[in-house]
Amino acid sequence: MTMTRVSYHPRPYLLDLPHLALSRLSSYREAIIVDFEKDCSNIVLVADGIPRGMQIVPDIVVGASLPDRIGQVMDKLARMIEFYNAGHHLNPLPEPVKVLV
């Protein structure tokens, strides 16, 4: 009896994280990208063309108003920039930095 080996090669596909996909959308080397979703917001801090900080910001309450959501995201953005700049004294984010929404 002869055995034949059969190889199965499924078609490859990519599964990407939303934060990394967002970071590839920008042509800027330094930028902050904010994506507002239904129940949360995604924030990506890109420095030197590399995503350096990523955060998901859940809504404060279900159905929060847009001004409330923007205020919450701005608070998280300020903290992310402060944290990044504290660890990168020689190469902080430039001011002003592009914010892509």
DSSP file (Angstrom, degrees, kcal/mol; ACC not computed):
  #  RESIDUE AA STRUCTURE BP1 BP2  ACC     N-H-->O    O-->H-N    N-H-->O    O-->H-N    TCO  KAPPA ALPHA  PHI   PSI    X-CA   Y-CA   Z-CA
    1    1 A M              0   0    0      0, 0.0     2,-0.5     0, 0.0     0, 0.0   0.000 360.0 360.0 360.0 132.8    0.0    0.0    0.0
    2    2 A T        -     0   0    0      2,-0.0     2,-0.5     0, 0.0     0, 0.0  -0.857 360.0-149.6-104.2 133.2    1.4    3.4   -1.0
    3    3 A M        -     0   0    0     -2,-0.5     2,-0.5     2,-0.0     0, 0.0  -0.868   7.1-158.3-102.6 133.1    0.7    6.5    1.2
    4    4 A T        -     0   0    0     -2,-0.5     2,-0.5     2,-0.0    -2,-0.0  -0.938  13.7-135.6-111.0 128.8    0.4    9.8   -0.5
    5    5 A R        -     0   0    0     -2,-0.5     2,-0.5     2,-0.0    -2,-0.0  -0.709  17.9-160.2 -84.2 127.1    1.0   12.9    1.6
    6    6 A V        -     0   0    0     -2,-0.5     2,-0.5     2,-0.0    -2,-0.0  -0.930   2.8-155.2-109.3 125.3   -1.5   15.6    0.9
    7    7 A S        -     0   0    0     -2,-0.5     2,-0.6     2,-0.0    -2,-0.0  -0.842   1.1-158.1-101.6 137.9   -0.7   19.1    1.9
    8    8 A Y        -     0   0    0     -2,-0.5    -2,-0.0     2,-0.0     0, 0.0  -0.964   9.5-177.7-114.8 120.2   -3.4   21.6    2.5
    9    9 A H        -     0   0    0     -2,-0.6    -2,-0.0     3,-0.0     0, 0.0  -0.866  14.3-155.4-118.6  94.6   -2.4   25.3    2.3
   10   10 A P        -     0   0    0      0, 0.0    -2,-0.0     0, 0.0     0, 0.0  -0.299  35.3 -90.4 -65.8 155.4   -5.3   27.5    3.1
   11   11 A R        -     0   0    0      1,-0.1     2,-0.1     0, 0.0     0, 0.0  -0.485  47.7-121.8 -65.0 128.5   -5.3   31.0    1.7
   12   12 A P        +     0   0    0      0, 0.0     2,-0.3     0, 0.0    -1,-0.1  -0.410  34.6 178.7 -72.0 149.5   -3.6   33.3    4.1
   13   13 A Y        -     0   0    0     -2,-0.1     2,-0.4     2,-0.0     0, 0.0  -0.956  22.5-120.1-144.3 162.8   -5.4   36.3    5.5
   14   14 A L        -     0   0    0     -2,-0.3     2,-0.5     2,-0.0     0, 0.0  -0.862  11.5-164.3-110.8 139.8   -4.6   39.0    7.9
   15   15 A L        -     0   0    0     -2,-0.4     2,-0.4     2,-0.0    -2,-0.0  -0.987  21.7-168.0-118.1 118.6   -6.3   39.9   11.1
   16   16 A D        -     0   0    0     -2,-0.5    -2,-0.0     4,-0.0     3,-0.0  -0.837  22.7-119.9-114.6 144.7   -5.2   43.3   12.2
   17   17 A L     >  -     0   0    0     -2,-0.4     4,-2.3     1,-0.1     3,-0.2  -0.585  27.1-125.0 -75.1 141.3   -5.7   45.2   15.4
   18   18 A P  H  > S+     0   0    0      0, 0.0     4,-2.4     0, 0.0     5,-0.2   0.876 108.4  54.2 -57.3 -39.0   -7.7   48.4   15.0
   19   19 A H  H  > S+     0   0    0      1,-0.2     4,-1.9     2,-0.2     5,-0.1   0.911 110.7  44.7 -63.7 -42.3   -4.9   50.5   16.6
   20   20 A L  H  > S+     0   0    0     -3,-0.2     4,-1.4     2,-0.2    -1,-0.2   0.881 111.9  52.4 -71.1 -36.8   -2.2   49.3   14.2
   21   21 A A  H  X S+     0   0    0     -4,-2.3     4,-0.7     1,-0.2     3,-0.3   0.913 109.7  50.2 -63.0 -41.4   -4.5   49.6   11.2
   22   22 A L  H >X S+     0   0    0     -4,-2.4     3,-1.0     1,-0.2     4,-0.6   0.894 105.7  56.0 -62.5 -40.0   -5.2   53.2   12.2
   23   23 A S  H >< S+     0   0    0     -4,-1.9     3,-0.6     1,-0.3    -1,-0.2   0.821 103.6  54.5 -65.9 -29.0   -1.5   54.0   12.6
   24   24 A R  H 3< S+     0   0    0     -4,-1.4    -1,-0.3    -3,-0.3    -2,-0.2   0.667  95.5  68.8 -77.1 -15.4   -0.8   52.9    9.0
   25   25 A L  H << S+     0   0    0     -3,-1.0     2,-0.3    -4,-0.7    -1,-0.2   0.750  85.7  83.5 -72.8 -22.8   -3.5   55.3    7.7
   26   26 A S    <<  -     0   0    0     -3,-0.6     5,-0.0    -4,-0.6     7,-0.0  -0.613  56.2-165.9 -87.9 138.8   -1.4   58.3    8.6
   27   27 A S        +     0   0    0     -2,-0.3     2,-0.3     3,-0.1    -1,-0.1   0.422  65.0  99.9 -95.1  -0.7    1.4   59.6    6.4
   28   28 A Y        -     0   0    0      1,-0.1     3,-0.1    21,-0.0    -2,-0.1  -0.634  66.4-147.8 -86.8 142.9    2.7   61.8    9.2
   29   29 A R  S    S+     0   0    0     -2,-0.3    20,-2.9     1,-0.3     2,-0.5   0.787  93.9  35.7 -78.4 -28.3    5.7   60.6   11.2
   30   30 A E  S    S+     0   0    0     17,-0.2    68,-0.6    18,-0.2     2,-0.3  -0.986  85.1 124.0-126.1 120.1    4.3   62.3   14.4
   31   31 A A  E     -Ab  46  98A   0     15,-2.1    15,-3.3    -2,-0.5     2,-0.5  -0.986  49.4-130.9-164.4 162.1    0.6   62.3   14.9
   32   32 A I  E     -Ab  45  99A   0     66,-2.4    68,-3.3    -2,-0.3     2,-0.5  -0.997  23.9-159.4-122.1 128.4   -2.2   61.3   17.2
   33   33 A I  E     -Ab  44 100A   0     11,-2.8    11,-2.4    -2,-0.5     2,-0.5  -0.927   6.3-171.0-113.6 128.9   -5.1   59.4   15.7
   34   34 A V  E     -A   43   0A   0     66,-3.2     2,-0.5    -2,-0.5     9,-0.2  -0.980   2.3-171.3-122.2 128.0   -8.5   59.3   17.3
   35   35 A D  E     -A   42   0A   0      7,-2.6     7,-2.7    -2,-0.5     2,-0.7  -0.972  12.0-151.0-120.4 116.1  -11.3   57.0   16.1
   36   36 A F  E     -A   41   0A   0     -2,-0.5     5,-0.2    65,-0.4     2,-0.2  -0.784  20.3-179.6 -89.1 118.4  -14.7   57.5   17.6
   37   37 A E        -     0   0    0      3,-2.9     0, 0.0    -2,-0.7     0, 0.0  -0.442  44.3 -90.5-103.3-177.5  -16.7   54.2   17.7
   38   38 A K  S    S+     0   0    0      1,-0.2    25,-0.2    -2,-0.2     3,-0.1   0.926 120.3  11.4 -63.2 -47.1  -20.2   53.6   19.0
   39   39 A D  S    S+     0   0    0     23,-0.1    20,-2.4    24,-0.1     2,-0.3   0.399 132.1  16.6-115.3   0.3  -19.3   52.7   22.6
   40   40 A C  E     - C   0  58A   0     18,-0.3    -3,-2.9     2,-0.0     2,-0.4  -0.950  63.6-124.0-158.8 175.0  -15.6   53.7   22.8
   41   41 A S  E     -AC  36  57A   0     16,-1.9    16,-3.4    -2,-0.3     2,-0.4  -0.980  16.7-143.1-129.6 144.8  -12.8   55.7   21.2
   42   42 A N  E     -AC  35  56A   0     -7,-2.7    -7,-2.6    -2,-0.4     2,-0.4  -0.912  14.6-167.2-107.6 134.5   -9.4   54.4   20.0
   43   43 A I  E     -AC  34  55A   0     12,-2.9    12,-2.4    -2,-0.4     2,-0.4  -0.983   4.9-176.1-123.0 132.7   -6.3   56.6   20.5
   44   44 A V  E     -AC  33  54A   0    -11,-2.4   -11,-2.8    -2,-0.4     2,-0.6  -0.995  11.5-157.0-128.7 126.5   -3.0   55.9   18.8
   45   45 A L  E     -AC  32  53A   0      8,-3.3     7,-3.2    -2,-0.4     8,-1.5  -0.916  13.7-166.0-102.0 117.8    0.1   58.0   19.4
   46   46 A V  E     +AC  31  51A   0    -15,-3.3   -15,-2.1    -2,-0.6     2,-0.4  -0.918  11.4 172.4-109.7 125.2    2.6   57.8   16.5
   47   47 A A  E >  S- C   0  50A   0      3,-2.5     3,-1.8    -2,-0.5   -17,-0.2  -1.000  71.5  -0.8-133.2 134.6    6.2   59.0   16.9
   48   48 A D  T 3  S-     0   0    0     -2,-0.4   -18,-0.2     1,-0.3    -1,-0.1   0.810 129.9 -61.8  55.9  31.8    8.9   58.5   14.4
   49   49 A G  T 3  S+     0   0    0    -20,-2.9    -1,-0.3     1,-0.2   -19,-0.1   0.543 117.3 107.8  76.9   7.0    6.4   56.6   12.2
   50   50 A I  E <  S-C   47   0A   0     -3,-1.8    -3,-2.5   -21,-0.3     2,-0.5  -0.954  78.3-114.1-120.2 134.1    5.9   53.9   14.9
   51   51 A P  E     +C   46   0A   0      0, 0.0    -5,-0.3     0, 0.0     3,-0.1  -0.544  40.9 169.7 -65.8 117.3    2.8   53.5   17.1
   52   52 A R  E     +     0   0A   0     -7,-3.2     2,-0.4    -2,-0.5    -6,-0.2   0.650  61.4  27.0-105.7 -21.3    4.2   54.3   20.6
   53   53 A G  E     +C   45   0A   0     -8,-1.5    -8,-3.3     2,-0.0     2,-0.4  -0.986  60.5 179.2-146.6 133.5    1.0   54.5   22.6
   54   54 A M  E     +C   44   0A   0     -2,-0.4     2,-0.3   -10,-0.2   -10,-0.2  -0.998   7.8 169.7-135.9 137.7   -2.4   52.9   22.1
   55   55 A Q  E     -C   43   0A   0    -12,-2.4   -12,-2.9    -2,-0.4     2,-0.5  -0.994  26.4-145.9-150.8 141.0   -5.5   53.2   24.3
   56   56 A I  E     -C   42   0A   0     -2,-0.3   -14,-0.2   -14,-0.2    -2,-0.0  -0.933  17.5-160.7-102.5 127.5   -9.2   52.3   24.2
   57   57 A V  E     -C   41   0A   0    -16,-3.4   -16,-1.9    -2,-0.5     3,-0.1  -0.900   8.7-151.0-111.7 103.2  -11.3   54.8   25.9
   58   58 A P  E     -C   40   0A   0      0, 0.0   -18,-0.3     0, 0.0   -19,-0.0  -0.398  32.1 -93.0 -70.2 151.5  -14.8   53.4   26.9
   59   59 A D        -     0   0    0    -20,-2.4     3,-0.1     1,-0.1    10,-0.0  -0.299  27.0-127.5 -60.6 146.8  -17.7   55.8   27.0
   60   60 A I  S    S-     0   0    0      1,-0.2     2,-0.3    -3,-0.1    -1,-0.1   0.950  91.7  -0.8 -59.9 -50.9  -18.3   57.3   30.5
   61   61 A V  S >  S-     0   0    0     -3,-0.0     3,-1.5     0, 0.0    -1,-0.2  -0.941  94.9 -84.1-135.6 157.3  -22.0   56.2   30.2
   62   62 A V  T 3  S+     0   0    0     -2,-0.3   -23,-0.1     1,-0.3    -2,-0.0  -0.443 117.1  14.3 -62.6 129.5  -24.0   54.5   27.5
   63   63 A G  T 3  S+     0   0    0    -25,-0.2    -1,-0.3    -2,-0.2     3,-0.1   0.777  86.6 178.2  76.2  26.9  -25.1   57.1   25.0
   64   64 A A    <   -     0   0    0     -3,-1.5    -1,-0.2     1,-0.1    -5,-0.0  -0.276  33.8-103.6 -60.7 148.7  -22.8   59.8   26.2
   65   65 A S     >  -     0   0    0      1,-0.1     4,-2.3     4,-0.0     5,-0.2  -0.317  27.1-111.7 -72.2 158.0  -23.0   63.0   24.3
   66   66 A L  H  > S+     0   0    0      1,-0.2     4,-2.8     2,-0.2     5,-0.2   0.901 117.0  53.4 -59.3 -44.1  -20.3   63.9   21.8
   67   67 A P  H  > S+     0   0    0      0, 0.0     4,-2.2     0, 0.0    -1,-0.2   0.887 110.0  49.0 -59.9 -36.6  -19.0   66.9   23.9
   68   68 A D  H  > S+     0   0    0      2,-0.2     4,-2.1     1,-0.2    -2,-0.2   0.915 112.5  47.5 -66.0 -42.3  -18.6   64.5   26.9
   69   69 A R  H  X S+     0   0    0     -4,-2.3     4,-2.5     2,-0.2     5,-0.2   0.906 111.5  50.3 -65.3 -41.6  -16.8   61.9   24.8
   70   70 A I  H  X S+     0   0    0     -4,-2.8     4,-2.7     1,-0.2    -1,-0.2   0.915 109.7  51.2 -63.7 -42.4  -14.5   64.6   23.3
   71   71 A G  H  X S+     0   0    0     -4,-2.2     4,-1.8    -5,-0.2    -1,-0.2   0.899 110.9  48.1 -60.6 -41.2  -13.7   65.9   26.8
   72   72 A Q  H  X S+     0   0    0     -4,-2.1     4,-2.0     2,-0.2    -2,-0.2   0.910 112.8  47.8 -66.0 -42.5  -12.8   62.4   28.0
   73   73 A V  H  X S+     0   0    0     -4,-2.5     4,-2.8     1,-0.2    -2,-0.2   0.902 109.6  53.1 -65.7 -40.6  -10.6   61.7   25.0
   74   74 A M  H  X S+     0   0    0     -4,-2.7     4,-2.4     2,-0.2    -1,-0.2   0.884 108.0  51.6 -62.2 -38.1   -8.9   65.1   25.4
   75   75 A D  H  X S+     0   0    0     -4,-1.8     4,-1.8     2,-0.2    -1,-0.2   0.930 112.2  45.4 -63.1 -45.9   -8.1   64.2   29.0
   76   76 A K  H  X S+     0   0    0     -4,-2.0     4,-2.6     1,-0.2    -2,-0.2   0.885 111.4  53.8 -65.2 -38.9   -6.6   60.8   27.9
   77   77 A L  H  X S+     0   0    0     -4,-2.8     4,-2.7     2,-0.2     5,-0.3   0.930 106.8  50.8 -61.0 -45.9   -4.7   62.5   25.1
   78   78 A A  H  X S+     0   0    0     -4,-2.4     4,-2.3     1,-0.2    -1,-0.2   0.908 112.5  47.1 -59.5 -41.9   -3.1   65.0   27.5
   79   79 A R  H  X S+     0   0    0     -4,-1.8     4,-2.6     2,-0.2    -1,-0.2   0.903 111.5  50.6 -66.7 -41.0   -2.0   62.2   29.8
   80   80 A M  H  X S+     0   0    0     -4,-2.6     4,-2.7     2,-0.2    -2,-0.2   0.928 112.6  45.9 -63.0 -44.7   -0.6   60.1   26.9
   81   81 A I  H  X S+     0   0    0     -4,-2.7     4,-2.9     2,-0.2     5,-0.2   0.923 113.5  49.3 -64.7 -43.9    1.4   63.0   25.6
   82   82 A E  H  X S+     0   0    0     -4,-2.3     4,-2.0    -5,-0.3    -2,-0.2   0.916 113.3  46.8 -61.0 -44.0    2.7   63.9   29.1
   83   83 A F  H  X S+     0   0    0     -4,-2.6     4,-1.2     2,-0.2    -2,-0.2   0.923 114.4  47.1 -64.5 -45.1    3.7   60.3   29.8
   84   84 A Y  H >X S+     0   0    0     -4,-2.7     4,-0.7     1,-0.2     3,-0.6   0.946 113.4  47.2 -62.5 -48.7    5.4   59.9   26.4
   85   85 A N  H >< S+     0   0    0     -4,-2.9     3,-0.6     1,-0.2    -1,-0.2   0.834 106.1  59.3 -64.6 -32.8    7.3   63.2   26.7
   86   86 A A  H 3< S+     0   0    0     -4,-2.0     3,-0.3     1,-0.2    -1,-0.2   0.832 111.6  41.0 -64.6 -31.7    8.4   62.3   30.3
   87   87 A G  H << S+     0   0    0     -4,-1.2    -1,-0.2    -3,-0.6    -2,-0.2   0.503 117.0  49.2 -93.2  -4.8   10.1   59.2   28.9
   88   88 A H    X<  +     0   0    0     -4,-0.7     3,-0.6    -3,-0.6    -1,-0.2  -0.494  59.7 156.2-133.0  62.8   11.6   60.8   25.8
   89   89 A H  T 3  S+     0   0    0     -3,-0.3    -1,-0.1     1,-0.2    -2,-0.1   0.849  78.0  46.8 -58.9 -36.3   13.3   64.0   27.0
   90   90 A L  T 3  S+     0   0    0      1,-0.2    -1,-0.2    -3,-0.1    -2,-0.1   0.713 126.2  26.9 -81.4 -19.6   15.6   64.2   24.0
   91   91 A N  S <  S+     0   0    0     -3,-0.6    -1,-0.2    -6,-0.1    -2,-0.2  -0.431  79.3 166.3-141.3  63.3   12.9   63.5   21.4
   92   92 A P        -     0   0    0      0, 0.0     3,-0.1     0, 0.0    -3,-0.1  -0.230  50.8 -79.4 -72.7 168.7    9.5   64.7   22.7
   93   93 A L        -     0   0    0    -12,-0.2     4,-0.1     1,-0.1   -46,-0.1  -0.441  55.9-109.0 -64.0 140.7    6.4   65.1   20.4
   94   94 A P        -     0   0    0      0, 0.0    -1,-0.1     0, 0.0    -3,-0.0  -0.333  38.6 -96.6 -69.9 154.6    6.6   68.3   18.5
   95   95 A E  S    S+     0   0    0      1,-0.2     2,-0.1    -3,-0.1     3,-0.0  -0.978 109.8  29.9-115.0 129.2    4.3   71.1   19.3
   96   96 A P  S    S-     0   0    0      0, 0.0     2,-0.3     0, 0.0    -1,-0.2   0.630  86.5-167.2 -78.8 151.7    1.8   71.4   17.7
   97   97 A V        -     0   0    0     -2,-0.1     2,-0.2    -4,-0.1   -66,-0.1  -0.808  28.4-105.3-101.5 145.3    1.3   67.7   16.9
   98   98 A K  E     -b   31   0A   0    -68,-0.6   -66,-2.4    -2,-0.3     2,-0.5  -0.497  29.9-160.9 -69.5 133.5   -1.2   66.7   14.2
   99   99 A V  E     -b   32   0A   0     -2,-0.2     2,-0.6   -68,-0.2   -66,-0.2  -0.974   4.7-163.8-117.2 116.1   -4.4   65.2   15.6
  100  100 A L  E      b   33   0A   0    -68,-3.3   -66,-3.2    -2,-0.5   -74,-0.0  -0.886 360.0 360.0-103.7 122.2   -6.3   63.1   13.1
  101  101 A V              0   0    0     -2,-0.6   -65,-0.4   -68,-0.2    -1,-0.1   0.362 360.0 360.0-113.8 360.0   -9.9   62.4   14.0
